Amino acid sequence: MTLGKNGTVFVGSMSKGDVYALVDSDGDQRADKVFTIASRLQMPVGVAYRNGSLYVSEVDRILRFDEIEQRLAKPPKPVIVTDRFPHETHHGWKFIAFGPDGKLYVPVGAPCNICEPDPDRYALISRMNPDGSGYEIVARGVRNSVGFDWDPTSHDLWFTDNGRDLLGDDQPPDELNHAPKPGMNFGYPYCHGGMIPDPEYGSKHPCSEFTPPVVTLGPHVASLGMRFYTGKMFPPKYQNQIFIAEHGSWNRTEKIGYRITSVSRDEQGHLRYSVFAEGWLQGQEAWGRPVDVLVMPDGALLVSDDLAGVIYRISYKKQ
């Protein structure tokens, strides 16, 4: 999800291949108009807004829709910003966002559960200028990141990463990573969770060669979207906390995730991982799966759900 200058919420749908614009025209905090911006795209999960234009990711390219908020009812033909990315659909969906440096950040997942792909093509986070020029790799060893944001104080990049499968119910963990500078390697496919050598590839490079996660999240929780909370609506303790959408496990004996978690930081810099909102998993049956989070101008938190097919608004009012 991303927010336009005029308050339009844009959201992509991986399964349908559509991109939508949601408008609250009467100010009641509910979208009363829904426009389809594009259809039949390939996994357009990533949307980013900059200077009046909407950027949309597909598996192998980035599109741009200019003057989008003035043309919701009749969207313009998209401009192809770049088509440089691989064609593989396994981990081919791409969350995208503009960083504080004005560059567009685009992840490229590993084309497999576990393999040793070309490190200059896969398992990385890249960035480029808004016109597609100046492409460079920011981080390597990233299996499948579907969410990142920048610390509002330091402007450092933080991102979630999904751990590999088929090592059992309880390992490896998903990761929350911190990349204060370009060029860091976070271990995939050789090391997982900062401390678990891969049984197939771990002998090639020890875990000590890589940057460990700052927080290990639950195993197989499928951590996706994340945002630093910068709003004023929630109590002060939530300021600059990280909210993470956990989509939920798909192959674990007992399901886990299906919730919104938070990572807070105390005065000494210690990080604490806890549950913020749950209830989508009832016993072992899930009726919803959180995908992304978005902080609104009024401080409310939006949560998208691709199982229930809805977007929730979490608000706070002091009693």
C-alpha positions in Angstrom: 0.0 0.0 0.0 1.0 3.6 -0.5 -0.6 7.0 0.0 -1.0 9.7 -2.6 -0.7 13.5 -2.0 -4.5 13.9 -1.9 -5.1 11.0 0.5 -5.7 8.3 -2.1 -4.7 4.8 -0.9 -3.2 2.7 -3.6 -3.0 -1.1 -3.2 -2.0 -4.0 -5.5 -3.4 -7.5 -5.7 -1.1 -10.3 -6.4 -3.7 -13.0 -7.2 -6.0 -10.8 -9.4 -3.2 -8.8 -11.0 -5.1 -5.5 -10.4 -4.1 -2.2 -8.8 -6.7 -0.2 -7.0 -7.2 3.4 -5.8 -9.3 3.9 -2.7 -10.9 7.2 -2.0 -12.6 8.5 1.1 -14.6 11.3 -0.4 -16.8 12.1 2.6 -14.1 12.0 5.4 -15.7 9.2 7.4 -12.5 7.1 7.4 -14.0 4.5 5.0 -13.3 4.2 1.3 -16.5 5.0 -0.6 -15.0 5.0 -4.1 -12.8 2.3 -5.6 -11.1 2.8 -9.0 -9.2 0.1 -10.9 -5.9 1.7 -12.1 -4.6 -1.4 -14.0 -5.6 -5.0 -14.6 -4.0 -8.2 -15.7 -0.6 -7.3 -14.5 1.9 -9.9 -13.2 1.9 -9.9 -9.4 1.6 -6.1 -8.9 2.1 -6.2 -5.2 4.4 -3.2 -5.0 3.1 0.4 -5.3 5.0 3.6 -4.5 4.0 7.3 -5.0 6.3 10.2 -5.9 5.6 13.6 -7.3 2.2 12.8 -8.6 3.1 9.5 -10.2 2.2 6.0 -9.1 5.0 3.4 -9.5 3.8 -0.3 -9.8 6.0 -3.4 -9.7 5.6 -6.5 -11.8 7.8 -9.6 -11.7 10.3 -8.3 -14.3 9.5 -4.5 -14.6 8.5 -1.3 -13.0 5.6 0.8 -14.4 4.7 4.4 -13.8 1.3 6.1 -14.0 1.7 9.9 -14.2 -0.7 12.5 -12.7 -2.6 9.6 -11.3 -4.8 11.3 -8.7 -6.2 13.6 -11.3 -6.9 10.6 -13.6 -8.4 7.9 -11.3 -11.5 7.4 -13.4 -9.5 7.2 -16.7 -6.0 6.1 -15.8 -3.2 6.9 -18.2 -1.2 4.4 -20.2 1.8 3.3 -18.0 5.3 4.2 -18.8 7.9 1.4 -18.5 10.5 2.7 -16.1 12.7 -0.5 -16.4 12.3 -4.1 -17.5 15.7 -5.3 -16.2 14.5 -7.8 -13.6 14.4 -11.6 -13.8 11.3 -13.4 -15.2 11.1 -16.1 -12.5 7.8 -16.0 -10.5 9.1 -17.9 -7.5 9.6 -15.0 -5.0 9.2 -12.8 -8.0 6.7 -10.3 -6.4 8.3 -7.0 -5.4 7.4 -4.6 -2.6 8.8 -1.2 -3.7 9.3 2.1 -1.9 11.1 5.4 -2.3 13.9 6.0 0.3 14.9 9.3 1.9 17.6 9.6 -0.8 14.8 9.9 -3.4 15.7 6.5 -5.0 13.3 3.7 -5.7 14.2 0.5 -3.7 13.3 -2.8 -5.3 14.0 -6.3 -3.9 14.7 -9.4 -6.0 13.9 -12.7 -4.2 15.7 -16.0 -4.6 14.1 -18.0 -7.4 13.8 -21.1 -5.1 13.4 -22.3 -1.5 17.1 -22.8 -1.2 19.7 -22.6 -4.0 22.9 -20.7 -4.8 21.7 -18.1 -7.4 23.7 -15.4 -9.2 24.3 -12.9 -6.4 24.2 -10.0 -8.9 20.7 -11.0 -10.0 18.8 -12.6 -7.1 18.5 -12.5 -3.3 19.1 -8.8 -3.0 17.7 -5.4 -2.5 18.5 -2.8 -5.2 17.8 0.9 -5.8 17.7 3.2 -8.8 16.8 6.7 -9.8 13.1 7.4 -10.4 13.7 7.2 -14.2 15.3 3.7 -13.9 18.9 4.9 -14.3 21.7 4.5 -11.7 20.8 0.9 -10.7 22.9 -0.5 -7.8 22.7 -3.3 -5.3 22.2 -2.2 -1.7 22.1 -5.5 0.2 22.8 -9.2 -0.7 22.0 -12.5 1.0 18.3 -11.5 1.3 16.1 -14.5 0.5 12.7 -12.8 0.1 12.1 -9.4 1.5 8.5 -8.1 1.1 8.7 -5.1 3.4 11.2 -2.4 4.3 11.2 1.1 5.7 13.7 3.8 7.0 14.4 4.8 10.5 12.8 8.3 10.8 15.8 9.5 12.9 18.9 7.9 11.3 17.3 7.2 7.9 18.9 3.7 8.0 17.2 0.9 6.0 15.4 -1.8 7.9 13.7 -4.8 6.3 12.0 -8.1 6.9 13.1 -11.4 5.3 11.4 -14.7 5.0 13.4 -17.8 6.2 13.8 -20.9 4.1 11.5 -23.9 4.4 12.0 -27.7 5.0 14.2 -27.4 8.1 11.4 -28.3 10.5 8.7 -26.5 12.4 10.9 -24.3 14.5 13.8 -23.2 12.3 14.9 -21.0 10.8 13.3 -17.8 12.1 12.2 -15.0 9.9 14.4 -11.9 10.2 14.2 -8.2 10.9 17.4 -6.7 9.5 19.2 -3.4 9.8 21.3 -2.1 6.9 23.0 1.2 7.9 25.2 1.2 4.8 25.2 -0.4 1.4 27.1 -3.5 0.6 26.1 -5.7 3.6 25.4 -9.4 3.1 22.7 -11.1 5.3 23.7 -14.7 4.7 21.3 -16.4 2.3 21.8 -19.2 1.2 24.7 -20.0 3.6 23.4 -18.9 6.9 19.9 -18.4 8.4 18.9 -16.3 11.4 22.5 -15.3 11.9 23.4 -18.6 13.5 22.0 -21.6 11.6 24.4 -22.9 8.8 22.4 -24.2 5.9 22.7 -28.0 5.6 23.3 -27.8 1.8 25.4 -24.7 1.5 26.6 -23.7 4.9 30.0 -25.4 4.6 31.0 -22.9 1.9 30.8 -19.8 4.1 30.4 -19.6 7.9 27.8 -17.5 9.6 30.5 -15.2 11.0 31.0 -13.8 7.5 27.5 -12.3 7.4 25.5 -9.6 9.1 23.0 -11.2 11.6 19.4 -10.0 12.1 18.8 -7.5 14.8 15.6 -9.4 15.7 14.7 -13.1 15.0 11.0 -13.3 14.3 8.9 -16.4 14.7 9.7 -19.4 12.5 7.7 -19.4 9.2 5.5 -16.5 10.3 5.9 -15.0 6.8 6.8 -11.5 7.8 5.8 -9.1 5.1 5.1 -5.4 5.2 6.7 -3.2 7.9 6.6 0.5 8.8 8.0 2.7 11.5 5.2 4.4 13.4 5.5 8.2 13.0 1.9 9.2 13.7 0.5 11.1 16.7 -2.7 9.2 17.3 -1.3 6.2 19.3 0.2 6.7 22.8 3.7 8.0 22.9 5.3 4.6 23.6 4.5 3.6 20.0 6.5 6.4 18.5 9.1 5.0 16.1 8.1 1.4 16.9 8.1 -0.9 13.9 4.9 -2.6 13.0 5.2 -5.9 11.0 2.5 -7.8 9.1 2.9 -11.5 9.6 1.0 -13.3 6.8 1.2 -16.6 8.7 2.7 -20.0 8.1 1.6 -22.4 5.3 3.6 -25.6 6.0 4.1 -25.7 9.8 2.4 -28.5 11.9 0.9 -25.8 14.1 0.1 -22.5 12.4 1.9 -19.4 13.6 1.7 -15.7 12.6 -1.5 -14.3 11.2 -1.0 -11.1 13.3 0.6 -7.7 13.5 3.7 -7.6 15.7 5.7 -4.7 16.9 9.4 -4.1 17.6 10.2 -1.4 20.2 13.5 0.0 21.4 14.3 1.1 24.9 16.6 3.9 25.9 19.6 1.5 25.8 18.8 0.5 22.3 17.6 -3.0 23.2 14.8 -4.3 20.9 11.7 -6.1 22.0 9.4 -8.1 19.8 5.8 -8.5 20.8 2.3 -9.0 19.5 0.3 -5.8 18.7 -2.9 -7.2 17.1 -4.1 -10.7 16.6 -7.3 -12.8 16.2 -7.0 -13.7 12.5 -6.0 -17.3 13.6 -8.7 -19.1 15.6 -7.3 -22.4 16.8 -5.8 -23.7 13.6 -8.2 -22.0 11.2 -7.3 -18.6 9.7 -9.9 -16.2 8.4 -7.5 -13.5 7.6 -3.9 -13.0 6.6 -2.2 -9.5 7.1 0.0 -8.4 4.2 1.0 -4.8 4.7 0.7 -1.9 7.1 0.5 1.8 6.4 0.6 4.8 8.7 -2.0 7.4 7.8 -1.7 11.2 8.2 -4.1 11.1 11.2 -2.0 8.5 12.8 -4.3 5.5 12.2 -2.7 2.3 11.0 -4.1 0.5 7.9 -3.7 -3.3 7.6 -4.3 -5.1 4.3 -5.6 -8.7 4.3 -5.4 -10.8 1.1 -7.5 -13.7 2.5 -10.5 -11.7 3.7 -10.0 -9.2 0.9 -10.2 -6.1 3.0 -8.2 -3.3 4.5 -8.6 -2.5 8.2 -8.1 0.8 10.0 -6.7 0.6 13.5 -7.3 3.8 15.5 -6.9 4.9 19.1 -9.0 7.2 21.2 -8.0 8.1 24.8 -10.7 7.1 27.3 
